[in-house]
Amino acid sequence: MKIGILREEKIPHDKRVPFTPVQCKFLMEQFPQLKIAVQPCDYRCYTNEEYRSHGILMQEDLSDCEILMGVKEVPKDLLIPGKKYLFFSHTIKKQPHNQALMKAVIEKKVHLIDYECMVDELGHRVIGFGRWAGLVGAYNGIMAYGLKYGLFKLKPAHLCYDKKEIFRELEQVNLPNIKIVVTGGGRVANGAMETLGVLGMRKVTAYEFLHYSFREPVYVQLHSEDYYKTKDGSVFSNQVFYHHPEKFDCSFASGNSYASFCDLLIHCTYWDPKAPVLFTREQMRDPKFHISVIADVTCDLNGSIPSTTRTSTIEDKFYGYNPNTESVDEPFAPATITVMAIDNLPCELPRDASEGFGKHLMERVMPQLVGEDDGLIERASIARQGALLPRFEYLRDYIA
């Protein structure tokens, strides 16, 4: 079996890789029947020479490879008919900008395996860049708060060599006694709390957050049951919430709730479009709405955070949202809420993120990919031989 590591062709170019040079070498030692070829690239976080130095073949034409692996979407014109591809396709929510890509996958009879769809028997994701999105997103949130109030200036994460350097940057931070909310309980939220842990911040309970004052900066981690309530007054159930989120109301910004006491919101939780938004535009105009900086790590445009009306970029991280005019403004103007909504946060630490992602690939995916599949690869297969797989039949109108 021969695997080809693709050059990231989507614009703007992604610097991440599915496997580092060391990991490629290790895989070929672990699986003697496996060969790996890497498409040359001048903008990767790992150079061509680093791959060559570990004995990895550099090869422009990857048409002799059985499996082709990348990170972001492969441009539709570059798809090789009949090949097996692994990448983040960003199609399972019927994203309009990738509709043409999904049509090309069907037309070219590509076997598309999506990393985002790699789940265990219980539906839990087994691989992703979530930790790094949360880690960098929280760093950017702290950076924005310092800039907004003239407290400190941090070096942008994308100008740091690795995680160690951004953590060294945080050593200069001396926050006032602000209150921070982290939403979510998965890898993304854990990454955010890893950053807050470097600051030595105290974690408090939801009750303490709402009812106590502190002489130090603190944060709370909120789960869905903390701010979603059933419409009929019944006891909260995760199973009911995940399957029928429309049966719930959101209390995050109702009365003297979390939005009344939060200074910085780091939003890390998955949102179902059928669920109520975290707060509304009207609630953001309420004098009780206290949040002045939002690090929207999930970055769902016009989703659970109404101020996320557009994405920001790695080079231009922040913009301002004026709740009175509902328009984008200067990022640090007095009347605006500062928003960070970057949709490719792990790209700010590409070497660390690639190494972590590759480690999960080696442990959880490669044994099934090159050996016997226990169902993981099949569950993540969106299309094959010109047809959608049963789990993804709901995309039929998307490609029609």
C-alpha positions in Angstrom: 0.0 0.0 0.0 1.2 3.5 -0.9 0.0 6.6 0.8 0.5 10.1 -0.6 0.6 13.2 1.6 -1.0 16.0 -0.4 0.1 19.6 -0.7 -2.5 21.9 0.7 -3.9 23.7 -2.3 -6.9 25.5 -0.9 -6.4 29.3 -0.6 -5.3 30.6 1.8 -2.8 27.8 2.1 -2.8 25.7 5.2 0.6 24.9 6.7 -0.5 21.8 8.6 0.2 18.2 7.6 -1.5 14.9 8.6 1.9 13.3 9.5 5.2 14.9 10.5 8.5 13.6 9.0 9.3 11.5 12.1 5.8 10.0 12.1 6.1 9.0 8.4 9.3 7.2 9.2 7.8 5.5 12.2 4.7 4.3 10.2 6.8 2.7 7.5 8.8 0.9 10.2 5.6 -0.2 12.0 3.9 -1.3 8.8 6.6 -2.8 6.4 4.0 -3.1 3.6 3.4 0.6 3.7 5.2 3.3 1.5 4.7 7.0 1.9 5.3 9.7 -0.6 5.0 13.4 0.0 4.1 16.1 -2.5 6.7 18.9 -2.4 5.6 22.2 -0.9 7.3 25.4 0.0 4.8 26.7 2.6 4.4 23.7 4.9 5.4 24.0 8.6 7.7 21.0 7.9 10.1 21.6 5.0 10.8 19.3 2.1 14.3 18.8 3.5 12.9 17.7 6.9 11.0 14.9 5.1 14.0 13.9 2.9 16.3 13.8 5.9 14.0 11.0 7.4 14.1 9.0 4.2 10.7 10.1 2.9 10.2 10.1 -0.8 9.2 13.5 -2.3 7.0 13.0 -5.3 5.0 15.5 -7.4 2.7 13.1 -9.1 0.8 11.0 -6.5 -1.4 9.1 -9.0 0.3 5.8 -8.1 -0.8 6.1 -4.5 -3.8 4.2 -3.3 -4.7 6.6 -0.5 -4.3 10.4 -0.5 -4.2 12.3 2.7 -4.5 16.0 3.4 -5.9 18.4 6.0 -8.3 20.9 4.4 -10.6 20.4 1.3 -8.9 19.3 -1.9 -9.9 21.6 -4.8 -12.4 19.8 -7.0 -10.3 20.1 -10.1 -7.4 18.3 -8.4 -9.3 15.3 -7.3 -8.0 12.1 -9.0 -10.9 9.9 -10.1 -11.4 6.7 -8.2 -8.9 7.4 -5.4 -9.4 7.1 -1.7 -9.1 10.5 0.0 -8.9 11.5 3.7 -9.4 15.2 4.6 -11.8 17.6 6.3 -14.4 18.1 3.6 -16.7 20.5 5.5 -19.7 19.2 3.6 -21.7 17.3 6.3 -23.6 20.4 7.3 -24.4 21.1 3.6 -22.0 24.0 3.6 -22.8 26.0 0.4 -19.2 26.8 -0.5 -18.3 23.1 -0.8 -21.4 22.0 -2.7 -19.4 21.9 -6.0 -16.7 19.8 -4.2 -19.2 17.2 -3.1 -20.7 17.0 -6.6 -17.1 16.4 -8.0 -16.6 13.6 -5.4 -19.6 11.8 -6.8 -18.8 12.5 -10.4 -15.2 11.3 -10.1 -16.2 8.3 -8.0 -13.9 9.3 -5.2 -13.9 7.4 -1.9 -14.2 10.3 0.5 -13.3 9.6 4.2 -13.9 12.6 6.4 -11.8 13.0 9.6 -14.7 14.9 11.2 -16.9 11.8 10.8 -14.5 9.4 12.5 -16.5 8.3 15.5 -16.6 5.3 17.8 -19.7 3.1 18.3 -21.2 5.7 20.6 -20.8 8.5 18.1 -17.9 10.2 19.9 -15.2 11.7 17.7 -11.8 10.1 17.9 -9.7 12.6 16.0 -9.4 16.3 15.4 -7.6 19.6 16.0 -10.0 20.7 18.7 -7.5 21.0 21.5 -5.4 23.4 19.5 -8.3 25.5 18.4 -9.3 25.9 22.1 -5.8 26.5 23.2 -5.1 29.2 20.6 -8.6 30.6 20.9 -8.3 31.3 24.6 -4.9 32.8 24.0 -6.4 35.2 21.5 -9.2 36.0 23.9 -6.7 37.0 26.6 -4.7 39.0 24.0 -7.9 40.8 22.9 -8.8 41.7 26.5 -5.3 43.1 27.1 -5.5 45.2 23.9 -9.0 46.5 24.6 -8.2 47.9 28.0 -4.5 48.7 27.4 -3.3 46.2 30.0 -0.7 44.3 28.0 0.4 43.2 24.5 1.0 39.6 23.7 2.9 38.3 20.7 0.5 36.9 18.1 0.3 33.2 18.3 1.1 32.7 14.6 4.4 34.5 15.2 5.4 32.1 18.0 7.4 29.0 17.1 5.4 26.6 19.2 3.1 26.2 22.3 6.0 26.7 24.7 6.6 30.2 23.3 3.0 31.3 23.7 3.0 30.0 27.2 6.1 32.0 27.9 4.2 35.1 26.6 1.4 34.4 29.1 3.9 34.7 32.0 3.9 38.5 31.5 0.1 38.7 31.9 -1.4 40.1 35.1 -5.2 40.1 34.8 -7.5 42.1 37.0 -10.3 40.3 38.9 -12.3 39.5 35.7 -14.7 36.6 35.2 -14.3 34.3 32.2 -16.8 31.8 30.9 -15.7 28.7 28.9 -18.6 26.8 27.3 -18.3 23.1 26.3 -16.9 19.9 27.7 -14.9 18.4 24.8 -11.4 18.8 23.4 -11.9 22.4 22.4 -12.9 23.5 25.9 -10.1 21.4 27.4 -7.6 23.2 25.2 -9.0 26.6 26.3 -8.7 25.6 30.0 -5.1 24.5 29.3 -4.3 28.1 28.4 -6.1 29.5 31.4 -4.2 27.0 33.6 -0.9 28.5 32.5 -2.2 31.8 33.9 -2.8 30.1 37.2 -6.5 31.0 37.1 -8.9 29.6 39.6 -11.8 27.5 38.4 -15.1 28.2 40.2 -18.5 26.5 40.1 -21.4 27.9 38.2 -23.1 28.9 41.5 -19.9 30.7 42.7 -19.6 32.5 39.4 -23.1 33.9 39.7 -23.2 34.7 43.4 -19.7 35.5 44.7 -17.2 38.3 44.1 -13.5 37.6 43.8 -10.3 39.5 44.3 -8.6 37.5 41.6 -9.5 36.5 38.0 -11.6 33.3 37.8 -13.3 31.2 35.2 -16.2 28.8 35.0 -16.7 25.9 32.6 -20.4 25.7 31.6 -22.1 22.7 30.1 -25.4 22.7 28.2 -27.4 21.8 31.3 -26.1 25.0 33.0 -27.9 27.3 30.6 -30.5 25.2 28.6 -33.8 24.5 30.3 -36.7 22.4 29.1 -39.7 24.3 27.8 -42.1 22.0 29.7 -40.2 22.2 33.0 -39.0 18.6 33.0 -35.5 17.5 34.2 -32.7 18.2 31.8 -31.6 15.1 29.8 -28.5 15.1 27.6 -30.1 12.5 25.3 -33.2 14.5 24.8 -31.2 17.7 24.3 -28.9 16.2 21.7 -31.8 14.7 19.7 -34.4 17.4 20.3 -32.7 20.7 21.1 -35.7 22.6 19.9 -37.5 21.6 23.1 -35.2 23.8 25.2 -34.9 27.5 26.0 -31.5 29.2 26.7 -31.1 31.2 29.9 -27.5 32.3 29.4 -28.5 36.0 29.1 -31.8 35.9 30.9 -32.1 38.3 33.8 -29.1 38.2 36.2 -27.5 35.2 34.5 -24.0 34.4 33.1 -24.0 37.3 30.6 -24.5 39.7 33.4 -21.3 38.7 35.2 -19.0 37.6 32.4 -16.2 39.8 31.1 -14.7 37.4 28.5 -16.6 34.6 26.8 -14.6 31.7 25.3 -17.2 29.8 23.3 -16.1 26.2 22.6 -19.3 24.2 22.4 -20.9 22.5 19.4 -24.2 24.2 18.4 -27.1 22.5 16.6 -29.0 25.0 14.4 -32.3 23.6 15.8 -31.2 24.8 19.3 -31.8 28.3 20.6 -28.9 30.7 20.3 -26.7 31.4 23.3 -28.1 35.0 23.4 -29.9 37.3 21.0 -29.0 40.6 19.4 -31.7 42.2 21.6 -30.1 40.7 24.7 -26.7 42.1 23.7 -28.3 45.6 23.9 -29.5 45.1 27.4 -27.6 47.2 29.9 -27.1 44.1 32.0 -25.2 42.4 29.2 -21.6 42.7 30.6 -19.5 40.7 28.0 -17.0 43.0 26.3 -14.8 40.4 24.6 -15.9 37.2 22.8 -13.5 34.5 21.6 -15.8 32.5 19.4 -13.7 29.4 18.9 -16.6 27.5 17.3 -17.0 30.2 14.7 -20.5 29.4 13.4 -21.4 32.3 11.2 -24.8 33.7 12.2 -25.0 30.8 14.6 -25.2 30.7 18.4 -23.2 33.9 18.8 -25.1 36.7 16.9 -22.0 39.0 16.8 -20.2 36.4 14.7 -21.4 37.8 11.4 -18.1 37.2 9.6 -14.9 35.4 10.2 -11.7 37.2 11.2 -8.3 36.1 10.0 -5.0 35.0 11.6 -3.4 38.2 10.4 -6.3 40.4 11.4 -7.7 38.6 14.4 -10.3 41.0 15.9 -13.2 43.1 14.9 -15.8 45.1 16.8 -19.5 44.4 17.0 -21.7 47.4 17.8 -24.8 45.9 19.5 -26.8 49.2 19.1 -26.3 49.3 15.3 -25.8 45.6 14.8 -22.8 46.4 12.6 -19.1 45.6 12.4 -16.9 48.4 13.8 -13.4 49.1 15.0 -12.3 46.2 17.2 -11.5 48.1 20.4 -13.9 51.1 20.2 -15.6 51.8 23.5 -19.1 51.1 22.2 -18.2 47.8 20.6 -17.8 44.2 21.8 -14.5 42.8 20.6 -14.9 39.6 18.6 -12.4 36.9 17.6 -13.9 34.5 15.1 -11.0 32.7 13.3 -12.1 29.5 11.6 -8.7 27.9 11.3 -7.2 28.6 14.7 -4.9 25.5 14.8 -3.0 27.0 11.8 -1.5 29.5 14.3 0.5 26.6 15.8 0.9 24.3 12.8 3.8 22.2 14.0 2.3 21.4 17.4 -1.1 20.9 15.9 0.2 18.6 13.1 2.2 16.5 15.6 -0.8 16.0 17.9 -3.2 15.2 15.0 -0.7 12.8 13.5 -0.3 11.0 16.8 -4.1 10.4 17.0 -4.1 9.3 13.3 -1.4 6.7 14.1 -3.1 5.4 17.2 -6.7 5.4 16.2 -6.9 5.4 12.4 -3.9 3.8 10.7 -4.5 0.2 12.1 -7.9 0.3 10.5 -6.8 2.0 7.3 -4.0 -0.4 6.4 -5.4 -3.4 8.2 -8.9 -4.6 9.0 -11.5 -1.9 9.6 -13.5 -2.3 12.8 -16.1 0.1 11.4 -14.3 3.4 12.0 -13.4 4.0 8.3 -16.8 2.8 7.1 -18.6 5.2 9.4 -16.4 8.1 8.2 -17.0 7.3 4.5 -19.3 9.8 2.9 -19.2 8.6 -0.7 -17.8 5.7 -2.7 -17.9 4.7 -6.3 -20.2 7.5 -7.3 -22.8 7.1 -4.5 -23.5 8.4 -1.0 -23.1 5.9 1.8 -26.3 5.2 3.9 -25.2 7.4 6.8 -25.0 10.4 4.5 -28.0 9.9 2.3 -29.4 13.1 3.7 -26.9 14.9 1.5 -28.7 13.8 -1.7 -30.5 17.1 -2.1 -27.2 18.9 -1.5 -25.6 17.3 -4.5 -28.7 17.1 -6.7 
